[in-house]
Amino acid sequence: MVKFQRVTETDEDGEDRLVTLEVTANEIFRTSKAQMWEARIPFAAIVNIEMRRSGSSDRVIAETKHGNVSWMLKEGQSLRDAIDAGRFK
């Protein structure tokens, strides 16, 4: 399991929130303590992953069967590598 803290997420509905991401063997677990919210994205639902540079941060965009989710964080390549390792194991 790989954990990423203080990640800014924009979900399928366009809502922004500060989350912690945990990439497990089968899914991405997303939690926001401030909003008392949690959600999961199973790797089977991910269609494509892209990464772009945005200022001093990386934007990782996951295209899923239910819409796009994007995350802004400093170590975007590490997040993408963790997701790819789980998807293609």
A tleap script that builds the chain and sets N, CA, C and O, in Angstrom:
source leaprc.protein.ff14SB
mol = sequence {
  NMET VAL LYS PHE GLN ARG VAL THR GLU THR
  ASP GLU ASP GLY GLU ASP ARG LEU VAL THR
  LEU GLU VAL THR ALA ASN GLU ILE PHE ARG
  THR SER LYS ALA GLN MET TRP GLU ALA ARG
  ILE PRO PHE ALA ALA ILE VAL ASN ILE GLU
  MET ARG ARG SER GLY SER SER ASP ARG VAL
  ILE ALA GLU THR LYS HIE GLY ASN VAL SER
  TRP MET LEU LYS GLU GLY GLN SER LEU ARG
  ASP ALA ILE ASP ALA GLY ARG PHE CLYS
}
set mol.1.N position { 0.849 -1.173 0.000 }
set mol.1.CA position { 0.000 0.000 0.000 }
set mol.1.C position { 0.898 1.241 0.000 }
set mol.1.O position { 1.858 1.336 0.765 }
set mol.2.N position { 0.565 2.172 -0.865 }
set mol.2.CA position { 1.283 3.441 -0.967 }
set mol.2.C position { 0.308 4.550 -0.601 }
set mol.2.O position { -0.838 4.552 -1.051 }
set mol.3.N position { 0.770 5.501 0.224 }
set mol.3.CA position { -0.115 6.563 0.712 }
set mol.3.C position { 0.405 7.932 0.258 }
set mol.3.O position { 1.603 8.209 0.309 }
set mol.4.N position { -0.529 8.775 -0.187 }
set mol.4.CA position { -0.228 10.153 -0.600 }
set mol.4.C position { -1.136 11.074 0.203 }
set mol.4.O position { -2.359 10.935 0.158 }
set mol.5.N position { -0.547 12.011 0.935 }
set mol.5.CA position { -1.331 12.905 1.784 }
set mol.5.C position { -1.384 14.306 1.195 }
set mol.5.O position { -0.527 14.704 0.407 }
set mol.6.N position { -2.416 15.044 1.599 }
set mol.6.CA position { -2.615 16.441 1.191 }
set mol.6.C position { -2.637 16.593 -0.332 }
set mol.6.O position { -1.897 17.391 -0.907 }
set mol.7.N position { -3.496 15.813 -0.957 }
set mol.7.CA position { -3.675 15.828 -2.407 }
set mol.7.C position { -4.976 16.569 -2.713 }
set mol.7.O position { -6.002 16.304 -2.086 }
set mol.8.N position { -4.940 17.486 -3.662 }
set mol.8.CA position { -6.151 18.191 -4.080 }
set mol.8.C position { -6.810 17.380 -5.186 }
set mol.8.O position { -6.208 17.123 -6.229 }
set mol.9.N position { -8.052 16.983 -4.946 }
set mol.9.CA position { -8.789 16.144 -5.893 }
set mol.9.C position { -9.940 16.932 -6.494 }
set mol.9.O position { -10.612 17.698 -5.805 }
set mol.10.N position { -10.159 16.733 -7.791 }
set mol.10.CA position { -11.360 17.212 -8.465 }
set mol.10.C position { -12.074 15.970 -8.977 }
set mol.10.O position { -11.534 15.243 -9.811 }
set mol.11.N position { -13.283 15.722 -8.486 }
set mol.11.CA position { -13.979 14.482 -8.833 }
set mol.11.C position { -14.830 14.625 -10.093 }
set mol.11.O position { -14.785 15.646 -10.779 }
set mol.12.N position { -15.603 13.586 -10.381 }
set mol.12.CA position { -16.423 13.523 -11.592 }
set mol.12.C position { -17.436 14.658 -11.667 }
set mol.12.O position { -17.821 15.078 -12.758 }
set mol.13.N position { -17.871 15.157 -10.503 }
set mol.13.CA position { -18.884 16.210 -10.442 }
set mol.13.C position { -18.277 17.607 -10.417 }
set mol.13.O position { -19.006 18.594 -10.325 }
set mol.14.N position { -16.939 17.704 -10.498 }
set mol.14.CA position { -16.271 18.997 -10.479 }
set mol.14.C position { -16.028 19.539 -9.085 }
set mol.14.O position { -15.645 20.700 -8.940 }
set mol.15.N position { -16.239 18.735 -8.057 }
set mol.15.CA position { -16.045 19.172 -6.673 }
set mol.15.C position { -14.582 18.992 -6.263 }
set mol.15.O position { -13.992 17.934 -6.479 }
set mol.16.N position { -14.005 20.042 -5.668 }
set mol.16.CA position { -12.627 20.002 -5.188 }
set mol.16.C position { -12.609 19.679 -3.708 }
set mol.16.O position { -13.460 20.149 -2.952 }
set mol.17.N position { -11.628 18.866 -3.288 }
set mol.17.CA position { -11.458 18.560 -1.873 }
set mol.17.C position { -10.020 18.144 -1.610 }
set mol.17.O position { -9.329 17.681 -2.518 }
set mol.18.N position { -9.570 18.306 -0.380 }
set mol.18.CA position { -8.249 17.861 0.045 }
set mol.18.C position { -8.390 16.434 0.559 }
set mol.18.O position { -9.168 16.183 1.480 }
set mol.19.N position { -7.644 15.493 -0.029 }
set mol.19.CA position { -7.804 14.077 0.297 }
set mol.19.C position { -6.462 13.427 0.619 }
set mol.19.O position { -5.390 13.973 0.359 }
set mol.20.N position { -6.574 12.245 1.192 }
set mol.20.CA position { -5.456 11.319 1.328 }
set mol.20.C position { -5.768 10.146 0.409 }
set mol.20.O position { -6.869 9.595 0.447 }
set mol.21.N position { -4.799 9.766 -0.415 }
set mol.21.CA position { -4.968 8.635 -1.330 }
set mol.21.C position { -4.170 7.455 -0.819 }
set mol.21.O position { -3.014 7.606 -0.425 }
set mol.22.N position { -4.783 6.278 -0.824 }
set mol.22.CA position { -4.089 5.037 -0.501 }
set mol.22.C position { -4.270 4.114 -1.696 }
set mol.22.O position { -5.391 3.740 -2.042 }
set mol.23.N position { -3.154 3.751 -2.324 }
set mol.23.CA position { -3.196 2.837 -3.461 }
set mol.23.C position { -2.925 1.441 -2.915 }
set mol.23.O position { -1.816 1.144 -2.471 }
set mol.24.N position { -3.948 0.585 -2.951 }
set mol.24.CA position { -3.830 -0.778 -2.437 }
set mol.24.C position { -3.649 -1.744 -3.608 }
set mol.24.O position { -3.422 -1.321 -4.742 }
set mol.25.N position { -3.749 -3.013 -3.330 }
set mol.25.CA position { -3.550 -4.026 -4.368 }
set mol.25.C position { -4.658 -4.017 -5.421 }
set mol.25.O position { -4.425 -4.426 -6.559 }
set mol.26.N position { -5.871 -3.551 -5.057 }
set mol.26.CA position { -7.009 -3.647 -5.969 }
set mol.26.C position { -7.710 -2.339 -6.290 }
set mol.26.O position { -8.550 -2.295 -7.189 }
set mol.27.N position { -7.376 -1.257 -5.559 }
set mol.27.CA position { -8.152 -0.031 -5.720 }
set mol.27.C position { -7.402 1.179 -5.191 }
set mol.27.O position { -6.343 1.061 -4.573 }
set mol.28.N position { -7.986 2.356 -5.453 }
set mol.28.CA position { -7.514 3.614 -4.883 }
set mol.28.C position { -8.560 4.030 -3.861 }
set mol.28.O position { -9.729 4.219 -4.197 }
set mol.29.N position { -8.134 4.169 -2.618 }
set mol.29.CA position { -9.026 4.548 -1.526 }
set mol.29.C position { -8.804 6.022 -1.244 }
set mol.29.O position { -7.684 6.433 -0.942 }
set mol.30.N position { -9.863 6.827 -1.339 }
set mol.30.CA position { -9.780 8.284 -1.199 }
set mol.30.C position { -10.549 8.708 0.039 }
set mol.30.O position { -11.716 8.351 0.196 }
set mol.31.N position { -9.900 9.478 0.933 }
set mol.31.CA position { -10.569 9.932 2.144 }
set mol.31.C position { -10.306 11.418 2.370 }
set mol.31.O position { -9.239 11.934 2.035 }
set mol.32.N position { -11.295 12.089 2.940 }
set mol.32.CA position { -11.170 13.481 3.346 }
set mol.32.C position { -11.694 13.589 4.770 }
set mol.32.O position { -12.899 13.491 5.001 }
set mol.33.N position { -10.794 13.790 5.723 }
set mol.33.CA position { -11.219 13.894 7.120 }
set mol.33.C position { -12.002 15.180 7.361 }
set mol.33.O position { -12.949 15.188 8.147 }
set mol.34.N position { -11.618 16.263 6.695 }
set mol.34.CA position { -12.290 17.548 6.889 }
set mol.34.C position { -13.765 17.465 6.489 }
set mol.34.O position { -14.623 18.051 7.149 }
set mol.35.N position { -14.056 16.744 5.417 }
set mol.35.CA position { -15.438 16.634 4.949 }
set mol.35.C position { -16.097 15.329 5.384 }
set mol.35.O position { -17.241 15.057 5.021 }
set mol.36.N position { -15.373 14.521 6.164 }
set mol.36.CA position { -15.869 13.217 6.612 }
set mol.36.C position { -16.434 12.438 5.417 }
set mol.36.O position { -17.603 12.052 5.402 }
set mol.37.N position { -15.588 12.222 4.436 }
set mol.37.CA position { -15.987 11.637 3.160 }
set mol.37.C position { -14.972 10.574 2.760 }
set mol.37.O position { -13.785 10.716 3.051 }
set mol.38.N position { -15.419 9.515 2.100 }
set mol.38.CA position { -14.511 8.517 1.552 }
set mol.38.C position { -15.126 7.879 0.319 }
set mol.38.O position { -16.347 7.816 0.170 }
set mol.39.N position { -14.248 7.403 -0.567 }
set mol.39.CA position { -14.701 6.735 -1.790 }
set mol.39.C position { -13.585 5.823 -2.280 }
set mol.39.O position { -12.439 5.930 -1.844 }
set mol.40.N position { -13.935 4.938 -3.182 }
set mol.40.CA position { -12.974 4.001 -3.752 }
set mol.40.C position { -13.091 3.993 -5.267 }
set mol.40.O position { -14.171 4.176 -5.829 }
set mol.41.N position { -11.960 3.780 -5.908 }
set mol.41.CA position { -11.954 3.559 -7.357 }
set mol.41.C position { -11.262 2.217 -7.586 }
set mol.41.O position { -10.049 2.117 -7.401 }
set mol.42.N position { -12.001 1.191 -7.982 }
set mol.42.CA position { -11.351 -0.085 -8.292 }
set mol.42.C position { -10.517 0.052 -9.567 }
set mol.42.O position { -10.886 0.796 -10.475 }
set mol.43.N position { -9.402 -0.660 -9.633 }
set mol.43.CA position { -8.552 -0.589 -10.818 }
set mol.43.C position { -9.304 -1.021 -12.073 }
set mol.43.O position { -8.994 -0.554 -13.169 }
set mol.44.N position { -10.282 -1.903 -11.927 }
set mol.44.CA position { -11.054 -2.363 -13.078 }
set mol.44.C position { -11.857 -1.232 -13.723 }
set mol.44.O position { -12.213 -1.319 -14.898 }
set mol.45.N position { -12.145 -0.174 -12.963 }
set mol.45.CA position { -12.927 0.952 -13.493 }
set mol.45.C position { -12.056 1.979 -14.204 }
set mol.45.O position { -12.584 2.871 -14.869 }
set mol.46.N position { -10.734 1.875 -14.079 }
set mol.46.CA position { -9.829 2.859 -14.691 }
set mol.46.C position { -9.579 2.485 -16.145 }
set mol.46.O position { -9.131 1.381 -16.453 }
set mol.47.N position { -9.881 3.434 -17.034 }
set mol.47.CA position { -9.705 3.237 -18.466 }
set mol.47.C position { -8.333 3.733 -18.911 }
set mol.47.O position { -7.661 3.086 -19.714 }
set mol.48.N position { -7.916 4.904 -18.377 }
set mol.48.CA position { -6.661 5.518 -18.808 }
set mol.48.C position { -6.130 6.419 -17.702 }
set mol.48.O position { -6.901 6.957 -16.907 }
set mol.49.N position { -4.806 6.583 -17.653 }
set mol.49.CA position { -4.154 7.497 -16.709 }
set mol.49.C position { -3.266 8.441 -17.506 }
set mol.49.O position { -2.500 8.004 -18.365 }
set mol.50.N position { -3.371 9.738 -17.221 }
set mol.50.CA position { -2.507 10.740 -17.852 }
set mol.50.C position { -1.868 11.579 -16.762 }
set mol.50.O position { -2.390 11.677 -15.651 }
set mol.51.N position { -0.727 12.188 -17.089 }
set mol.51.CA position { -0.079 13.082 -16.146 }
set mol.51.C position { 0.410 14.310 -16.883 }
set mol.51.O position { 0.988 14.211 -17.965 }
set mol.52.N position { 0.171 15.482 -16.284 }
set mol.52.CA position { 0.616 16.753 -16.858 }
set mol.52.C position { 1.281 17.576 -15.768 }
set mol.52.O position { 0.967 17.428 -14.587 }
set mol.53.N position { 2.186 18.428 -16.162 }
set mol.53.CA position { 2.821 19.367 -15.242 }
set mol.53.C position { 1.945 20.599 -15.150 }
set mol.53.O position { 1.488 21.112 -16.171 }
set mol.54.N position { 1.702 21.083 -13.930 }
set mol.54.CA position { 0.892 22.276 -13.724 }
set mol.54.C position { 1.590 23.135 -12.677 }
set mol.54.O position { 1.409 22.931 -11.477 }
set mol.55.N position { 2.388 24.096 -13.135 }
set mol.55.CA position { 3.187 24.906 -12.222 }
set mol.55.C position { 4.252 24.052 -11.563 }
set mol.55.O position { 5.032 23.393 -12.251 }
set mol.56.N position { 4.295 24.057 -10.242 }
set mol.56.CA position { 5.286 23.255 -9.532 }
set mol.56.C position { 4.732 21.895 -9.120 }
set mol.56.O position { 5.425 21.121 -8.459 }
set mol.57.N position { 3.489 21.593 -9.504 }
set mol.57.CA position { 2.851 20.325 -9.149 }
set mol.57.C position { 2.547 19.505 -10.394 }
set mol.57.O position { 2.653 19.990 -11.521 }
set mol.58.N position { 2.170 18.261 -10.167 }
set mol.58.CA position { 1.731 17.372 -11.241 }
set mol.58.C position { 0.235 17.176 -11.127 }
set mol.58.O position { -0.310 17.107 -10.026 }
set mol.59.N position { -0.427 17.087 -12.269 }
set mol.59.CA position { -1.849 16.755 -12.306 }
set mol.59.C position { -1.956 15.352 -12.912 }
set mol.59.O position { -1.588 15.129 -14.066 }
set mol.60.N position { -2.464 14.421 -12.117 }
set mol.60.CA position { -2.700 13.055 -12.573 }
set mol.60.C position { -4.191 12.929 -12.828 }
set mol.60.O position { -5.005 13.194 -11.943 }
set mol.61.N position { -4.546 12.522 -14.044 }
set mol.61.CA position { -5.951 12.421 -14.447 }
set mol.61.C position { -6.278 10.961 -14.712 }
set mol.61.O position { -5.659 10.311 -15.554 }
set mol.62.N position { -7.258 10.459 -13.981 }
set mol.62.CA position { -7.719 9.086 -14.171 }
set mol.62.C position { -9.048 9.124 -14.908 }
set mol.62.O position { -10.039 9.650 -14.401 }
set mol.63.N position { -9.058 8.565 -16.096 }
set mol.63.CA position { -10.313 8.424 -16.842 }
set mol.63.C position { -10.936 7.102 -16.401 }
set mol.63.O position { -10.359 6.033 -16.600 }
set mol.64.N position { -12.124 7.191 -15.800 }
set mol.64.CA position { -12.788 5.980 -15.312 }
set mol.64.C position { -14.074 5.748 -16.097 }
set mol.64.O position { -14.469 6.569 -16.924 }
set mol.65.N position { -14.708 4.634 -15.827 }
set mol.65.CA position { -15.979 4.316 -16.477 }
set mol.65.C position { -17.089 5.270 -16.048 }
set mol.65.O position { -18.132 5.349 -16.696 }
set mol.66.N position { -16.859 5.999 -14.942 }
set mol.66.CA position { -17.883 6.901 -14.396 }
set mol.66.C position { -17.547 8.375 -14.589 }
set mol.66.O position { -18.315 9.237 -14.162 }
set mol.67.N position { -16.419 8.682 -15.220 }
set mol.67.CA position { -16.007 10.068 -15.423 }
set mol.67.C position { -14.537 10.245 -15.061 }
set mol.67.O position { -13.854 9.288 -14.696 }
set mol.68.N position { -14.064 11.475 -15.168 }
set mol.68.CA position { -12.660 11.764 -14.881 }
set mol.68.C position { -12.482 12.258 -13.448 }
set mol.68.O position { -13.309 13.002 -12.920 }
set mol.69.N position { -11.382 11.824 -12.834 }
set mol.69.CA position { -10.973 12.290 -11.517 }
set mol.69.C position { -9.543 12.774 -11.671 }
set mol.69.O position { -8.718 12.083 -12.269 }
set mol.70.N position { -9.233 13.965 -11.132 }
set mol.70.CA position { -7.859 14.453 -11.231 }
set mol.70.C position { -7.316 14.767 -9.845 }
set mol.70.O position { -8.053 15.152 -8.937 }
set mol.71.N position { -6.004 14.590 -9.709 }
set mol.71.CA position { -5.322 14.852 -8.448 }
set mol.71.C position { -4.137 15.758 -8.710 }
set mol.71.O position { -3.391 15.545 -9.666 }
set mol.72.N position { -3.954 16.772 -7.867 }
set mol.72.CA position { -2.802 17.674 -7.923 }
set mol.72.C position { -1.896 17.348 -6.745 }
set mol.72.O position { -2.326 17.397 -5.592 }
set mol.73.N position { -0.633 17.013 -7.036 }
set mol.73.CA position { 0.317 16.693 -5.989 }
set mol.73.C position { 1.737 16.868 -6.496 }
set mol.73.O position { 1.965 16.965 -7.702 }
set mol.74.N position { 2.688 16.909 -5.578 }
set mol.74.CA position { 4.093 17.120 -5.935 }
set mol.74.C position { 4.700 15.884 -6.599 }
set mol.74.O position { 5.464 16.011 -7.556 }
set mol.75.N position { 4.371 14.694 -6.103 }
set mol.75.CA position { 4.980 13.466 -6.621 }
set mol.75.C position { 4.012 12.691 -7.510 }
set mol.75.O position { 3.663 11.547 -7.218 }
set mol.76.N position { 3.586 13.323 -8.587 }
set mol.76.CA position { 2.614 12.726 -9.495 }
set mol.76.C position { 3.101 11.454 -10.163 }
set mol.76.O position { 2.318 10.527 -10.370 }
set mol.77.N position { 4.380 11.392 -10.504 }
set mol.77.CA position { 4.905 10.195 -11.164 }
set mol.77.C position { 4.842 8.990 -10.224 }
set mol.77.O position { 4.576 7.874 -10.669 }
set mol.78.N position { 5.085 9.206 -8.931 }
set mol.78.CA position { 4.993 8.109 -7.956 }
set mol.78.C position { 3.566 7.577 -7.866 }
set mol.78.O position { 3.360 6.368 -7.765 }
set mol.79.N position { 2.581 8.473 -7.902 }
set mol.79.CA position { 1.180 8.049 -7.883 }
set mol.79.C position { 0.851 7.260 -9.143 }
set mol.79.O position { 0.231 6.199 -9.070 }
set mol.80.N position { 1.259 7.766 -10.282 }
set mol.80.CA position { 0.983 7.064 -11.536 }
set mol.80.C position { 1.650 5.688 -11.557 }
set mol.80.O position { 1.040 4.714 -11.998 }
set mol.81.N position { 2.891 5.599 -11.087 }
set mol.81.CA position { 3.595 4.316 -11.042 }
set mol.81.C position { 2.884 3.320 -10.119 }
set mol.81.O position { 2.779 2.138 -10.447 }
set mol.82.N position { 2.396 3.794 -8.965 }
set mol.82.CA position { 1.689 2.921 -8.025 }
set mol.82.C position { 0.391 2.403 -8.629 }
set mol.82.O position { 0.051 1.231 -8.468 }
set mol.83.N position { -0.345 3.288 -9.334 }
set mol.83.CA position { -1.590 2.864 -9.977 }
set mol.83.C position { -1.306 1.864 -11.084 }
set mol.83.O position { -1.971 0.832 -11.176 }
set mol.84.N position { -0.322 2.161 -11.926 }
set mol.84.CA position { 0.031 1.252 -13.020 }
set mol.84.C position { 0.499 -0.109 -12.497 }
set mol.84.O position { 0.188 -1.142 -13.090 }
set mol.85.N position { 1.241 -0.110 -11.395 }
set mol.85.CA position { 1.714 -1.379 -10.807 }
set mol.85.C position { 0.524 -2.229 -10.364 }
set mol.85.O position { 0.546 -3.449 -10.523 }
set mol.86.N position { -0.506 -1.604 -9.817 }
set mol.86.CA position { -1.696 -2.344 -9.406 }
set mol.86.C position { -2.553 -2.791 -10.565 }
set mol.86.O position { -3.113 -3.887 -10.542 }
set mol.87.N position { -2.662 -1.950 -11.585 }
set mol.87.CA position { -3.498 -2.275 -12.746 }
set mol.87.C position { -2.920 -3.389 -13.596 }
set mol.87.O position { -3.665 -4.215 -14.123 }
set mol.88.N position { -1.610 -3.423 -13.735 }
set mol.88.CA position { -0.983 -4.348 -14.685 }
set mol.88.C position { -0.211 -5.473 -14.008 }
set mol.88.O position { 0.737 -6.012 -14.580 }
set mol.89.N position { -0.617 -5.830 -12.787 }
set mol.89.CA position { 0.094 -6.908 -12.093 }
set mol.89.C position { -0.306 -8.269 -12.592 }
set mol.89.O position { 0.203 -9.279 -12.108 }
savepdb mol mol.pdb
quit
